[in-house]
Amino acid sequence: MTLSYVRGVGNTPFGRLPGSTPLTLMAEAASAALEQAGLQREDVDGVLCGYATTLPHLMLADLFCETASLSPAYAHGMAGGGATGGLMAMLAHDLVRGGRCRNVLVVAGENRLSGQSRDQSMQTLAQVGEPAIEVPNGASVPAYYALLASRYLHETGLDADALAEFAVLMRAHAGGHPDAHLRDPMTLADALAAKWIAAPLRLSDCCPISDGAVAVVVSAEPGAGVPVRIAGAGQAHRHQHLSAIESVMDSGAADAAARAFAEARCTVADIDLLAIYDSFTITLVMLLEELGIAPRGRAIERLRAGDFGVDGALPLNTHGGLLAFGHSGVAGGLMHLAEASRQLAGRAGARQIAPKRRALFHADGGVLSSHVSLILETA
């Protein structure tokens, strides 16, 4: 069976980008990805496009292709919440391995900061809630994750202040990336002084809303430089709504990872780079532990030991993650994949870490609802 490679990646800056639109942002990121991949537009025979809340077009993939002068043999839009970027990359992996496509452009972008009001963003995102009980009672996405955090902290016995240390780490990593939304240093005291959003979550525990776009080219051939292939992929879907989850300690993330590891024929012990979804600090902590990176309640111990730093045993979200690089919808999660592939390929420039062999990417959509894991490795 044909292998699939992450051949090129591209992104715009994240933050407030006045005058931008989802289409202009995606076109910029796509051009950068194709240039790195060494491909022309006519080489692209597959396009997968993430949804955009600021442009809820029924045929966004076709609209993007029209705008970007692409004529693929296969294209459609996808929606799976925060997991969408990973879901698209997994589908691109399968399309290439199955021989349907040779070069699939995976792209997402949104002007969520400059193109929506705060109230519009909150109302749109809150719709992931259960419509009969959760949404009418005024719950928001931070409130859903605050409920998860409360239960997690109760079961592990940890203090909520421990979560803030992950926000500090992500801000430190974002400081080394010129395209990150939040680059100013943040101390632990700063994080703990942030205002409450939904207890036990403070503003520092929540990702910012950003404008920005990311594109990834998944190909049957590796292109120039160090080859980075998608060695394994897996998904898991157990629930949509928080009120339907049976245990916050078993959301399905481990199932998705197990499927990816089985396909890649490796284990978590073989991973030396992490790209883990972090819409909130609690998201990051819970995923790290469910994925087997640390025992329950002890991810904070690995952070304090320096394991997740750029010079540590398991560098984590070296671009700053959603918590600091920024969150522009689907592109926010896709950026984790772009960063992991750049680090593995030695293309991270001034923030390049020591050579790594394998990366674990994991994203979730909704409220730990839709899970996707990918294993990237240098070929």
Beta strands, then each sheet from edge to edge (+ up, - down):
strand 1: 5-11
strand 2: 46-50
strand 3: 74-78
strand 4: 103-111
strand 5: 196-198
strand 6: 201-202
strand 7: 211-219
strand 8: 228-237
strand 9: 273-276
strand 10: 358-365
strand 11: 370-378
sheet 1: 1+ 7- 4+ 2+ 3+
sheet 2: 5+ 6-
sheet 3: 8+ 11- 10+ 9+
end
